[in-house]
Each structure stands twice: as structure tokens, then as C-alpha cells.
Amino acid sequence: MTDNPTASPSERTATISWEGRYLEDFTVGDVYRHPLGRTVMEVDNSWLTLLTQNTAAVHFDRHYASRTQWGRPLVDSTFTLALVTGQSVHDVSMNVMANLGWDRVRLPNPVFEGDTIYSQSEVLSVRESGSRPDVGVVEVRTIGFNQDGVIVITFERTLLVYRRGHGPGRASVEPKWDARSLKAAGLDAPDGSQ
């Protein structure tokens, strides 16, 4: 490796970022606080409701919703389930073979447009698959909560997770640094010309 910060990147070695947990990385009782929060916007609620042909006016008709006990639109609960499941992927299912099911889905408090949702998951069980040596079964309980810490969803999810060294693996495409790319990045060409 060179001491020249403008040297061609072909002389540098890239490292792979977080690849997620494999079966061997899960321990019963571990709790993973998922790193990203997400503010629910009006467009999220109306798009999902209309995409799924949900005709409950409380999700997309502000005038109707203003006359309910909530006084405003409720966020479609399937959006909440999808969002919190998605937030958990970083820690739970980056190396998933398949989701086997969501159980005990409960929505103890409503989600409203403008709420920011955070989540965490607790590992409930981990076991080898009886029929597939390349995966194991992981069960987690995931909770989603808003900016005030109010829990808005809880569910248990069962999934097949690859064992380390199994599964499809990540793409191993390398960037191709041509003279134009090097110049755009402000780097030296391998022969020293710019």
C-alpha cells in the first residue's frame, strides 16, 4: 500500500461491512436494538392503504378520521408490521433463507402520521433444523415503539437462518477504475498521469 492519499484505489484492499448474523451468532436472551428509526409520513399511510385496496376510511380520509375517537388518521397496521420487520433485518435476518411465520402480532397502541418508530428484538430460541443441515430455526420477539417509548406493536417471528459458510453469499463484484473514474475522484492514474 502506498502513503500517497491520491494513489490509485487499485492498490487498496476493501473490507466488507456488516454481513449480518448467521445461526451460530444467535444466543437465547440477546436483545438487539435496531439502529434505524423511521418517521411515518402521510404518504406512507395513504400509499400502502390504497396499494393494498384497504377501504377503511380511517386510514386515508382525514375528514372521516377527524370524527373518530382518534381525531386523525390511524396508520395502517400492516404498514407498522412491515416497517418494524424491515427494521429488524439488519440484526436478525440478513442471512435468512425463509420466514416461517409471524405469531402473536399485537398492536397495543396506535401509530399516527408523524410518529417515529424504533424497534428491538429478543432471541427466544435457536435450534438446528431437523431436515436442512445448512440452516437453523431462530425465533425472536420484536417490539416497535414510538418517539415517546410507547410500544405500538409486538410480534414473534420464526425464520430459517443460514449457518456460516452456507447460503448464496454476497456479490463479489469489484469496481473497475478507468482513467475517467480516477480523474473524477481526484486520484492519480497508475502510471502517474492525471
C-alpha positions as CSV (number, residue, x, y, z in Angstrom):
1,M,0.0,0.0,0.0
2,T,1.2,3.5,-0.8
3,D,1.5,6.5,1.5
4,N,0.1,8.7,-1.3
5,P,-3.6,9.6,-0.5
6,T,-4.2,10.3,-4.2
7,A,-2.9,6.9,-5.3
8,S,-5.0,4.6,-7.5
9,P,-7.5,2.8,-5.4
10,S,-6.5,-0.5,-7.1
11,E,-3.6,-0.5,-4.5
12,R,-6.0,-0.6,-1.6
13,T,-7.9,-3.5,-0.2
14,A,-11.7,-3.1,0.5
15,T,-13.2,-4.6,3.6
16,I,-16.8,-5.9,3.7
17,S,-19.1,-4.2,6.1
18,W,-21.6,-5.9,8.4
19,E,-22.9,-9.1,6.9
20,G,-25.5,-9.9,9.5
21,R,-25.8,-12.8,11.9
22,Y,-25.6,-16.4,11.0
23,L,-27.2,-19.2,13.0
24,E,-24.1,-19.6,15.2
25,D,-24.2,-15.9,16.2
26,F,-27.6,-16.0,17.9
27,T,-27.9,-16.6,21.7
28,V,-31.1,-17.0,23.5
29,G,-31.8,-13.9,25.6
30,D,-29.8,-11.5,23.5
31,V,-31.6,-8.2,22.7
32,Y,-30.7,-6.3,19.6
33,R,-31.7,-2.6,19.5
34,H,-32.1,-2.0,15.7
35,P,-30.1,1.1,14.6
36,L,-32.6,3.0,12.4
37,G,-35.7,4.9,13.4
38,R,-38.3,5.9,10.7
39,T,-40.8,8.7,10.8
40,V,-44.1,7.7,9.3
41,M,-45.4,10.1,6.7
42,E,-48.8,10.8,5.4
43,V,-47.8,9.4,2.0
44,D,-46.7,6.1,3.6
45,N,-50.1,5.6,5.1
46,S,-52.1,6.6,2.1
47,W,-50.0,4.7,-0.5
48,L,-49.9,1.4,1.4
49,T,-53.6,1.6,2.2
50,L,-54.5,2.3,-1.4
51,L,-52.0,-0.2,-2.8
52,T,-53.5,-3.0,-0.7
53,Q,-57.1,-1.9,-1.5
54,N,-57.8,-1.3,2.2
55,T,-61.2,0.5,2.2
56,A,-61.1,1.5,5.9
57,A,-61.5,5.3,5.6
58,V,-59.8,5.9,9.0
59,H,-56.5,5.4,7.1
60,F,-56.9,7.8,4.2
61,D,-59.9,10.1,4.7
62,R,-58.8,12.9,7.1
63,H,-62.3,14.3,7.4
64,Y,-63.8,10.9,8.3
65,A,-60.9,10.2,10.7
66,S,-61.4,13.5,12.5
67,R,-64.8,12.3,13.6
68,T,-63.4,9.1,15.3
69,Q,-62.2,8.8,18.8
70,W,-58.6,9.3,17.5
71,G,-59.4,12.6,15.8
72,R,-56.9,11.9,13.0
73,P,-55.9,9.1,10.6
74,L,-54.6,5.9,12.0
75,V,-51.6,4.3,10.3
76,D,-52.5,1.1,8.5
77,S,-51.3,-1.7,10.9
78,T,-49.9,-3.8,8.1
79,F,-47.5,-0.8,7.4
80,T,-46.4,-0.9,11.0
81,L,-45.8,-4.7,10.8
82,A,-43.8,-4.3,7.6
83,L,-41.8,-1.3,8.9
84,V,-40.8,-3.0,12.2
85,T,-40.0,-6.3,10.5
86,G,-37.8,-4.3,8.0
87,Q,-36.0,-2.5,10.8
88,S,-35.1,-5.9,12.4
89,V,-33.5,-7.3,9.2
90,H,-30.1,-5.6,10.0
91,D,-29.7,-7.7,13.1
92,V,-32.0,-10.7,12.7
93,S,-32.5,-11.7,9.1
94,M,-29.8,-10.5,6.7
95,N,-28.9,-14.2,6.3
96,V,-32.4,-15.6,6.1
97,M,-33.4,-18.5,3.9
98,A,-37.1,-18.0,4.6
99,N,-39.6,-16.5,7.1
100,L,-41.7,-19.3,8.6
101,G,-44.3,-17.1,10.3
102,W,-45.3,-14.2,12.4
103,D,-47.2,-15.1,15.6
104,R,-48.8,-13.2,18.4
105,V,-49.0,-10.0,16.4
106,R,-50.4,-7.4,18.8
107,L,-51.0,-3.7,18.4
108,P,-51.4,-2.3,21.9
109,N,-51.3,1.4,20.9
110,P,-52.0,3.2,17.6
111,V,-49.5,4.7,15.2
112,F,-50.2,8.2,13.8
113,E,-48.7,10.0,10.8
114,G,-45.6,11.9,12.1
115,D,-44.7,9.2,14.7
116,T,-41.1,8.0,14.6
117,I,-40.9,4.2,15.1
118,Y,-37.9,2.4,16.6
119,S,-37.6,-1.3,17.4
120,Q,-35.7,-4.1,19.1
121,S,-35.7,-7.9,19.0
122,E,-35.0,-10.5,21.7
123,V,-33.8,-14.0,20.7
124,L,-36.3,-16.5,22.1
125,S,-34.9,-19.8,20.7
126,V,-32.2,-21.1,18.4
127,R,-32.0,-24.7,17.1
128,E,-30.7,-26.7,14.2
129,S,-33.1,-27.7,11.5
130,G,-34.1,-31.3,11.6
131,S,-34.3,-31.6,7.8
132,R,-31.8,-29.0,6.5
133,P,-28.2,-29.1,7.6
134,D,-27.4,-25.7,6.0
135,V,-29.9,-23.7,8.2
136,G,-31.3,-23.5,11.6
137,V,-34.5,-22.1,13.2
138,V,-34.5,-18.8,15.1
139,E,-37.4,-17.3,17.0
140,V,-37.4,-13.7,18.1
141,R,-39.8,-11.3,19.8
142,T,-39.7,-7.9,18.2
143,I,-41.3,-4.8,19.6
144,G,-41.8,-1.4,17.9
145,F,-42.2,1.8,19.9
146,N,-42.7,5.4,19.1
147,Q,-40.6,8.5,19.9
148,D,-42.1,8.6,23.4
149,G,-41.2,4.9,24.1
150,V,-44.9,3.8,23.7
151,I,-45.0,0.2,22.4
152,V,-47.1,0.2,19.2
153,I,-46.5,-3.4,18.1
154,T,-45.2,-6.7,19.4
155,F,-44.8,-10.0,17.4
156,E,-42.9,-13.2,17.4
157,R,-41.2,-14.2,14.2
158,T,-39.8,-17.6,13.2
159,L,-37.2,-17.9,10.4
160,L,-34.7,-20.2,8.8
161,V,-31.2,-18.6,9.1
162,Y,-28.2,-19.9,7.2
163,R,-25.3,-21.4,9.0
164,R,-22.0,-19.7,8.5
165,G,-20.4,-20.8,5.2
166,H,-23.8,-21.8,3.6
167,G,-26.2,-19.9,1.5
168,P,-25.8,-17.8,-1.6
169,G,-23.1,-15.5,-0.4
170,R,-22.7,-11.8,-1.2
171,A,-21.8,-10.4,-4.6
172,S,-18.1,-10.2,-5.2
173,V,-18.1,-7.6,-7.9
174,E,-15.0,-5.3,-7.9
175,P,-15.0,-1.7,-9.1
176,K,-13.2,-1.0,-12.4
177,W,-11.2,2.1,-12.1
178,D,-10.6,3.6,-15.6
179,A,-8.8,6.9,-16.3
180,R,-12.1,8.8,-16.3
181,S,-13.2,7.4,-12.9
182,L,-9.8,8.1,-11.4
183,K,-9.9,11.7,-12.7
184,A,-13.4,12.2,-11.3
185,A,-12.3,11.0,-7.9
186,G,-9.2,13.2,-8.0
187,L,-6.9,10.3,-7.9
188,D,-3.7,9.5,-9.8
189,A,-3.7,7.1,-12.7
190,P,-1.5,4.0,-12.0
191,D,1.2,5.4,-14.4
192,G,1.2,8.8,-12.5
193,S,-0.6,10.8,-15.2
194,Q,-3.7,12.7,-14.5
